[in-house]
Amino acid sequence: MARVLFGITVFAAGITLCWAKDQPSQTKPTPTSSAAPYHISFKEGEAVPGLGEVRALALPFECTNDGTVFIAMVQPLGAGNRPSNLAPFQNPLVVTSISPSREAHSFPLNQIPDLYDITDLGHFASDSELIFLLRAAKGENKAEHHLYIVSFSRNGEYDKTTQVEDDFEIYQLGVFPSGNYLAFGYDRSEHAPELALLKDDGTLLEYLHVQKEDVPKSMLGTLNNGGKGPAAYIAPVQFIAQEHSIYLVQLKTDFPILEVSESGSVRAIHPKLPEGLRISSVIPSDEHLYVRVNGATDQIKGEIY
C-alpha cells in the first residue's frame, strides 16, 4: 500500500513537479553522467478552488500529458460518512484530479453501482480516463469476490465496470488509448507471474516476453524459484502512460525502465545515472521522462534528472 504522508507542503511540491514543463529551469551537466539534473525551486501558489483542506496524501502522484495531476487524499475523520460500499478496513481514499488551470474533479468509489465490500487496489490515469482496479462483491452475492476494472471519465463521471478473469491475479494495471489494458500479475493456472495484454472486456489477449536480465527475481519470480508457490513482489512497480506507450518502472532498483507498446513489444531503457542513485519516482513530460532519485542509503538527494 502506498505510504501516507502528512502535510500540504508535499501536495504543493507534487503539483509543481507535474507542471514543471511550464516553469523555467536550469540544467547543470555532471561529469559522472550524460544525464543532467534539473534543479527546481518551489514557491507558494494559489489555492485550488473547492478543494478544501488536505491533511493526508498517498504517494506516488500521477500526471497525464496535459499536465493534470492525480492525487489520492485520505478522507479525514469527521469529514462525512464513510462510503457504505467499502470493505471494513479499507482506507477511505478519494482520488482528485487538478488541471494546470486549477480545475478539480473527484472520483468517489460510492458512484459505482452494484459493487460491495470494495477494496481499492490502485488506479491509473490516462489522457482520456481514470481506471480503478478493485476487489469487490457484485449484486446480492456479497460472499463471492472478483477483480473489477472500473472506468471514469476525466470529469469524474462513472463509465463502466469490467470483471477480470479469475485465473489472473492482477497487481498493477494500465490502459492504452485503444482501450486494451496492460496488466502485471500472477497466473494461477500456470503458477507464474506474468506481464499481459488484456482486451477491453477484461479477457486475456496475450502474455508478453521480457528478457530475464531486465527484471528482478523479486518482481517476476516465485518464492521457491521452482515455478510453484506464491509470487514475491518486493520491488515496488509503477505504471506510467505517455502517448501510445506505458512505462513500467521498477522503483529503487538497478533494473531498467520497460516501455510497452500497444502492440505488446517491450523495450528496456537503461538510464545513465550517477553511481549509487536509483529512481524513486517518474514523471512524464513533453515526450521525456523526468525521474526523482534516491541514494544507496535511501536518503533523498533532492535531484531530478
C-alpha positions as CSV (number, residue, x, y, z in Angstrom):
1,M,0.0,0.0,0.0
2,A,1.3,3.5,-0.8
3,R,2.8,5.4,2.0
4,V,0.7,8.1,3.5
5,L,2.4,11.5,4.0
6,F,1.0,14.3,6.0
7,G,1.4,18.0,5.1
8,I,0.2,20.4,2.5
9,T,3.9,21.0,1.5
10,V,4.2,17.6,-0.2
11,F,1.0,18.3,-2.0
12,A,2.3,21.6,-3.4
13,A,5.6,20.0,-4.4
14,G,3.9,17.2,-6.3
15,I,1.7,19.6,-8.3
16,T,4.7,21.8,-9.1
17,L,6.6,18.8,-10.5
18,C,3.8,17.9,-12.8
19,W,3.6,21.4,-14.1
20,A,7.4,21.8,-14.3
21,K,7.3,21.9,-18.1
22,D,5.6,25.3,-17.8
23,Q,8.2,26.6,-15.5
24,P,11.8,27.9,-16.2
25,S,14.6,25.6,-15.2
26,Q,18.3,25.4,-15.3
27,T,20.4,22.4,-16.1
28,K,24.0,21.6,-15.0
29,P,25.9,18.7,-16.6
30,T,27.5,16.3,-14.2
31,P,30.9,14.8,-15.0
32,T,29.8,11.3,-13.8
33,S,26.7,11.0,-16.1
34,S,25.4,12.0,-19.5
35,A,22.1,12.9,-17.8
36,A,21.8,16.4,-16.4
37,P,19.9,17.2,-13.1
38,Y,17.1,19.7,-13.1
39,H,17.3,21.9,-10.0
40,I,13.7,23.1,-9.4
41,S,12.7,25.7,-6.8
42,F,9.2,25.9,-5.2
43,K,7.1,28.9,-4.2
44,E,3.7,29.1,-2.6
45,G,0.9,29.1,-5.2
46,E,-2.8,29.9,-5.3
47,A,-5.3,27.7,-3.6
48,V,-7.3,25.3,-5.8
49,P,-11.0,26.4,-5.7
50,G,-13.3,24.0,-4.0
51,L,-10.6,21.5,-2.9
52,G,-10.6,22.4,0.8
53,E,-8.1,21.4,3.4
54,V,-5.8,18.4,2.6
55,R,-4.2,16.7,5.6
56,A,-3.1,13.3,4.3
57,L,-2.0,12.1,0.8
58,A,-0.9,8.8,-0.7
59,L,2.1,8.6,-2.9
60,P,3.1,8.5,-5.8
61,F,1.3,11.3,-7.6
62,E,0.2,10.6,-11.2
63,C,0.4,13.1,-14.1
64,T,-1.0,13.0,-17.7
65,N,0.4,14.6,-20.8
66,D,-1.7,17.7,-20.5
67,G,-0.2,18.5,-17.1
68,T,-3.1,17.3,-14.9
69,V,-2.0,15.8,-11.6
70,F,-4.0,13.0,-9.9
71,I,-3.7,12.7,-6.1
72,A,-5.2,10.2,-3.6
73,M,-6.3,12.0,-0.5
74,V,-7.2,10.3,2.8
75,Q,-10.6,11.3,4.0
76,P,-10.1,12.8,7.5
77,L,-12.2,11.8,10.5
78,G,-15.3,13.8,10.8
79,A,-15.4,14.7,7.1
80,G,-18.6,13.0,6.4
81,N,-20.0,9.5,6.4
82,R,-17.7,6.7,5.2
83,P,-18.8,5.3,1.8
84,S,-21.1,2.3,2.6
85,N,-19.7,0.1,-0.2
86,L,-16.1,-0.1,1.0
87,A,-14.6,-3.1,2.8
88,P,-14.5,-2.7,6.6
89,F,-10.7,-2.0,6.8
90,Q,-10.3,-0.1,3.5
91,N,-8.8,3.4,3.9
92,P,-11.3,6.0,2.6
93,L,-9.1,7.4,-0.2
94,V,-10.6,9.9,-2.6
95,V,-8.8,10.4,-5.9
96,T,-8.9,14.0,-7.2
97,S,-7.5,15.5,-10.4
98,I,-6.2,19.1,-10.7
99,S,-5.5,20.6,-14.1
100,P,-2.9,23.3,-14.7
101,S,-5.8,25.8,-14.8
102,R,-6.6,24.6,-11.2
103,E,-9.9,22.9,-12.2
104,A,-10.5,20.0,-9.8
105,H,-12.6,16.8,-10.2
106,S,-13.1,13.9,-7.7
107,F,-13.6,10.2,-8.4
108,P,-15.6,8.7,-5.4
109,L,-16.0,5.0,-5.4
110,N,-19.5,5.2,-4.0
111,Q,-20.7,6.2,-7.5
112,I,-20.1,2.6,-8.7
113,P,-23.4,0.7,-9.0
114,D,-23.9,-2.9,-7.7
115,L,-20.4,-3.3,-6.2
116,Y,-20.0,-4.0,-2.5
117,D,-17.2,-4.7,0.1
118,I,-14.8,-2.8,-2.2
119,T,-11.0,-3.0,-1.7
120,D,-9.2,-0.4,-3.7
121,L,-6.0,-2.0,-5.2
122,G,-4.9,1.0,-7.3
123,H,-5.7,3.4,-10.1
124,F,-4.2,4.6,-13.4
125,A,-4.7,7.9,-15.2
126,S,-4.6,8.2,-19.0
127,D,-5.3,11.2,-21.2
128,S,-9.0,10.1,-21.6
129,E,-10.0,8.3,-18.5
130,L,-9.2,7.2,-14.9
131,I,-9.4,3.4,-14.1
132,F,-9.5,1.7,-10.8
133,L,-8.5,-1.9,-10.0
134,L,-10.9,-3.2,-7.3
135,R,-11.6,-6.4,-5.5
136,A,-15.3,-6.5,-4.7
137,A,-18.6,-8.5,-4.5
138,K,-21.3,-7.8,-7.0
139,G,-25.0,-7.8,-6.6
140,E,-26.7,-9.8,-3.9
141,N,-24.0,-12.5,-3.6
142,K,-21.7,-10.5,-1.3
143,A,-19.7,-13.5,-0.3
144,E,-18.1,-14.1,-3.7
145,H,-15.4,-11.6,-4.6
146,H,-13.7,-10.9,-8.0
147,L,-11.4,-8.4,-9.6
148,Y,-13.0,-5.5,-11.4
149,I,-11.8,-2.7,-13.7
150,V,-13.9,0.4,-13.1
151,S,-13.6,3.4,-15.6
152,F,-14.4,7.0,-15.0
153,S,-14.3,9.9,-17.5
154,R,-11.8,12.6,-16.8
155,N,-14.5,14.9,-15.4
156,G,-15.3,12.4,-12.7
157,E,-18.4,10.6,-14.1
158,Y,-18.7,6.8,-13.7
159,D,-18.4,5.0,-17.1
160,K,-18.4,1.2,-16.8
161,T,-17.4,-1.9,-14.7
162,T,-15.5,-4.8,-16.3
163,Q,-14.9,-8.1,-14.5
164,V,-11.5,-9.7,-14.9
165,E,-10.9,-13.5,-15.4
166,D,-10.3,-15.2,-12.0
167,D,-7.2,-17.2,-13.3
168,F,-5.2,-14.0,-13.5
169,E,-4.5,-12.1,-10.2
170,I,-3.6,-8.5,-11.2
171,Y,-1.3,-6.4,-9.1
172,Q,-0.8,-3.4,-11.4
173,L,-3.0,-2.1,-14.3
174,G,-2.7,0.4,-17.1
175,V,-4.9,1.3,-20.1
176,F,-3.8,2.2,-23.7
177,P,-5.7,4.7,-25.9
178,S,-7.2,1.7,-27.8
179,G,-9.0,0.6,-24.6
180,N,-6.9,-2.5,-24.1
181,Y,-5.2,-3.0,-20.8
182,L,-1.6,-3.7,-19.6
183,A,-1.6,-5.9,-16.5
184,F,1.1,-7.2,-14.2
185,G,0.1,-10.1,-12.1
186,Y,0.1,-13.8,-11.3
187,D,-1.4,-16.6,-13.5
188,R,-2.9,-19.1,-11.0
189,S,-3.3,-21.9,-13.6
190,E,0.4,-21.8,-14.6
191,H,1.7,-20.8,-11.2
192,A,3.8,-18.0,-12.7
193,P,3.9,-14.2,-12.6
194,E,3.2,-12.5,-16.0
195,L,3.0,-9.2,-17.8
196,A,0.0,-9.4,-20.1
197,L,-2.3,-7.5,-22.5
198,L,-6.0,-7.7,-21.8
199,K,-8.8,-6.9,-24.2
200,D,-11.2,-4.0,-23.3
201,D,-13.7,-6.7,-22.0
202,G,-11.1,-7.9,-19.4
203,T,-10.2,-11.2,-21.1
204,L,-6.6,-12.2,-21.8
205,L,-5.1,-11.2,-25.1
206,E,-1.5,-12.4,-24.7
207,Y,1.4,-12.7,-22.3
208,L,4.4,-10.6,-23.1
209,H,8.0,-11.7,-23.3
210,V,10.5,-9.8,-21.1
211,Q,14.2,-10.5,-21.0
212,K,15.2,-12.1,-17.7
213,E,18.1,-9.6,-17.2
214,D,15.6,-6.7,-17.4
215,V,13.5,-7.7,-14.4
216,P,14.4,-8.6,-10.8
217,K,13.6,-12.1,-9.5
218,S,11.5,-10.4,-6.8
219,M,9.2,-9.0,-9.5
220,L,8.9,-11.9,-12.0
221,G,9.8,-14.8,-9.8
222,T,8.4,-17.1,-7.1
223,L,9.3,-17.6,-3.5
224,N,10.9,-21.0,-4.1
225,N,12.2,-20.2,-7.6
226,G,10.7,-23.5,-8.8
227,G,7.8,-22.2,-10.7
228,K,5.4,-23.0,-8.0
229,G,4.1,-21.2,-4.9
230,P,3.0,-17.6,-4.4
231,A,4.8,-14.8,-6.3
232,A,7.1,-12.5,-4.4
233,Y,6.7,-8.8,-5.2
234,I,9.3,-6.9,-3.2
235,A,10.3,-4.1,-5.5
236,P,7.5,-1.5,-6.0
237,V,6.3,-1.2,-9.6
238,Q,4.8,1.9,-11.2
239,F,2.9,2.2,-14.4
240,I,3.1,5.5,-16.3
241,A,1.3,6.5,-19.5
242,Q,2.8,8.5,-22.3
243,E,1.2,8.8,-25.7
244,H,0.8,5.2,-27.0
245,S,3.1,3.6,-24.6
246,I,3.0,2.5,-20.9
247,Y,6.3,2.6,-18.9
248,L,6.8,0.0,-16.2
249,V,9.2,1.5,-13.6
250,Q,10.8,-0.8,-11.1
251,L,11.4,1.7,-8.2
252,K,14.5,1.7,-6.1
253,T,16.2,-1.0,-8.1
254,D,19.1,-1.1,-10.7
255,F,16.8,-2.6,-13.4
256,P,15.8,-0.7,-16.5
257,I,12.6,1.1,-17.3
258,L,10.4,-1.1,-19.6
259,E,8.5,0.6,-22.4
260,V,5.5,-1.4,-23.5
261,S,3.7,-0.5,-26.7
262,E,0.0,-1.2,-27.6
263,S,1.2,-4.0,-30.0
264,G,2.9,-5.8,-27.0
265,S,6.5,-5.1,-27.8
266,V,8.8,-4.4,-24.8
267,R,11.9,-2.2,-24.9
268,A,14.3,-1.8,-22.0
269,I,15.6,1.7,-21.2
270,H,18.8,1.9,-19.2
271,P,19.1,5.3,-17.5
272,K,22.6,6.6,-17.3
273,L,22.5,7.9,-13.7
274,P,25.5,8.6,-11.4
275,E,26.7,5.6,-9.5
276,G,24.6,4.8,-6.4
277,L,21.5,6.7,-7.5
278,R,18.2,4.9,-8.0
279,I,14.8,6.0,-9.3
280,S,12.2,6.8,-6.6
281,S,9.5,8.2,-8.9
282,V,8.9,9.1,-12.5
283,I,7.1,12.0,-14.2
284,P,6.4,12.1,-18.0
285,S,6.5,15.5,-19.7
286,D,7.0,16.7,-23.2
287,E,7.9,13.3,-24.6
288,H,10.6,13.0,-21.9
289,L,10.8,11.1,-18.6
290,Y,11.9,13.0,-15.5
291,V,13.0,10.9,-12.5
292,R,13.5,11.8,-8.9
293,V,16.4,9.8,-7.4
294,N,17.3,8.3,-4.0
295,G,20.8,7.4,-2.8
296,A,22.0,4.0,-1.9
297,T,21.1,4.6,1.7
298,D,17.6,5.6,0.6
299,Q,18.2,9.3,1.5
300,I,16.6,11.7,-0.9
301,K,19.3,13.7,-2.8
302,G,16.8,16.4,-4.0
303,E,17.7,15.9,-7.7
304,I,15.5,15.4,-10.7
305,Y,17.0,14.0,-13.9
